[in-house]
Amino acid sequence: MSKQEDAEASPLFDRRPWGSFTVLDEGRAFKVKRIEVLPAKRLSYQRHAHRAEHWMVVEGAARVTLDGREIMLRDGDTVDIPVGAAHRVENPGDALLVFIEIQRGDYLGEDDIVRLEDDFGRTA
C-alpha cells in the first residue's frame, strides 16, 4: 500500500470538495491538522463557538478572510483565528496550499461549524 493509500485509509484522513485534512495529533483541549487546499478552491466562510485556531502556511500561498478583512500568507506566515471570528482560507494559486492548523478549545468536534457562505451548498 502506498503512503497516500495509507493516509486515505486512516480514520484521521478526510477528503473534502476543496481538498483534504489529516489529524496529526489531538488531546483533551487541542487538535493539530495538516490541511491541503486544491488550486482555486476555498473552505466555507465560517465561525466556531468553542475553539480558536492558529494557522501556519507550510507550502503555497493562502488568502485568508478574517471578519471581512483579507490577509495574504506565504510559507512560514501565521494567523490567529479567535473564538467566534468569521474566517475562510482560499488557495489563490495554481499549486497546492498546505497549512498546519492548531485548534484549542473546550470542544473540537467537526460539528462546531456555523457556515456563513459555502461554495458547495453546505450552509443551513
C-alpha positions as CSV (number, residue, x, y, z in Angstrom):
1,M,0.0,0.0,0.0
2,S,1.4,3.4,-0.9
3,K,1.8,6.2,1.6
4,Q,-1.1,8.1,0.1
5,E,-3.3,5.0,0.2
6,D,-2.3,4.5,3.9
7,A,-3.3,8.1,4.6
8,E,-6.6,7.8,2.8
9,A,-7.5,4.6,4.7
10,S,-6.8,6.2,8.0
11,P,-9.8,7.4,10.1
12,L,-7.7,10.5,10.7
13,F,-7.8,11.5,7.0
14,D,-10.9,13.1,5.4
15,R,-11.3,14.2,1.8
16,R,-13.4,17.3,1.2
17,P,-14.6,19.0,-2.0
18,W,-11.9,21.7,-1.6
19,G,-9.0,19.3,-0.7
20,S,-8.4,17.2,2.4
21,F,-7.2,17.2,6.0
22,T,-5.3,14.8,8.2
23,V,-5.4,14.9,12.0
24,L,-1.8,14.7,13.2
25,D,-2.4,14.8,17.0
26,E,-5.1,15.5,19.4
27,G,-5.7,15.7,23.2
28,R,-8.4,16.9,25.6
29,A,-8.2,20.6,24.6
30,F,-6.2,20.6,21.3
31,K,-6.1,19.2,17.8
32,V,-3.5,19.5,15.1
33,K,-4.3,19.1,11.4
34,R,-2.5,19.2,8.1
35,I,-4.9,20.8,5.7
36,E,-4.4,20.7,1.9
37,V,-6.4,23.1,-0.3
38,L,-6.6,22.5,-4.1
39,P,-5.8,25.3,-6.5
40,A,-8.6,27.8,-6.9
41,K,-10.6,26.2,-4.1
42,R,-11.7,27.6,-0.7
43,L,-13.3,26.5,2.5
44,S,-16.6,27.8,3.7
45,Y,-16.8,31.2,5.4
46,Q,-17.5,30.0,8.9
47,R,-17.2,30.6,12.7
48,H,-16.7,28.3,15.7
49,A,-18.3,28.8,19.1
50,H,-15.9,26.6,21.1
51,R,-12.4,26.8,19.6
52,A,-9.7,29.2,18.5
53,E,-7.3,28.3,15.6
54,H,-3.7,29.1,14.7
55,W,-2.7,28.5,11.1
56,M,0.8,28.3,9.6
57,V,1.3,28.1,5.9
58,V,4.0,25.5,5.0
59,E,3.6,25.3,1.2
60,G,1.9,27.6,-1.3
61,A,0.0,30.8,-0.7
62,A,-3.2,31.5,1.2
63,R,-5.8,34.2,1.0
64,V,-7.4,34.4,4.5
65,T,-10.6,36.3,5.2
66,L,-10.9,37.2,8.9
67,D,-14.0,39.1,9.9
68,G,-14.3,40.6,6.4
69,R,-10.6,41.6,6.2
70,E,-8.3,39.9,3.6
71,I,-4.8,38.8,4.6
72,M,-2.3,37.1,2.2
73,L,0.0,34.5,3.7
74,R,3.1,32.7,2.3
75,D,5.4,29.9,3.5
76,G,6.1,30.4,7.2
77,D,3.4,33.1,7.8
78,T,0.8,32.6,10.5
79,V,-2.6,33.9,11.6
80,D,-4.7,33.5,14.7
81,I,-8.4,32.9,14.4
82,P,-10.2,33.9,17.7
83,V,-13.2,32.0,19.0
84,G,-16.3,33.3,17.2
85,A,-14.4,35.1,14.4
86,A,-15.8,34.7,10.9
87,H,-13.0,33.2,8.7
88,R,-12.1,31.4,5.5
89,V,-9.0,30.2,3.7
90,E,-8.6,30.2,0.0
91,N,-5.9,28.9,-2.4
92,P,-5.5,31.7,-5.0
93,G,-2.5,29.9,-6.7
94,D,-2.1,27.1,-9.2
95,A,-0.1,24.9,-6.8
96,L,-1.3,23.0,-3.7
97,L,-1.7,25.0,-0.5
98,V,-0.7,23.2,2.7
99,F,-1.1,24.6,6.2
100,I,-1.0,23.4,9.7
101,E,-4.0,24.2,11.9
102,I,-3.8,24.1,15.7
103,Q,-7.2,24.1,17.4
104,R,-7.6,24.9,21.1
105,G,-10.9,24.9,23.0
106,D,-13.3,23.1,25.2
107,Y,-15.0,21.3,22.2
108,L,-13.2,20.4,19.0
109,G,-15.8,18.4,17.0
110,E,-16.4,18.9,13.3
111,D,-20.0,19.9,14.1
112,D,-18.8,23.2,15.8
113,I,-19.0,25.0,12.4
114,V,-21.6,27.6,11.5
115,R,-21.2,28.1,7.7
116,L,-22.0,31.7,6.7
117,E,-21.1,31.1,3.0
118,D,-20.1,27.9,1.1
119,D,-19.2,27.1,-2.5
120,F,-20.5,23.5,-2.1
121,G,-24.1,24.2,-0.8
122,R,-23.4,23.2,2.8
123,T,-25.0,26.3,4.5
124,A,-28.0,25.8,6.7
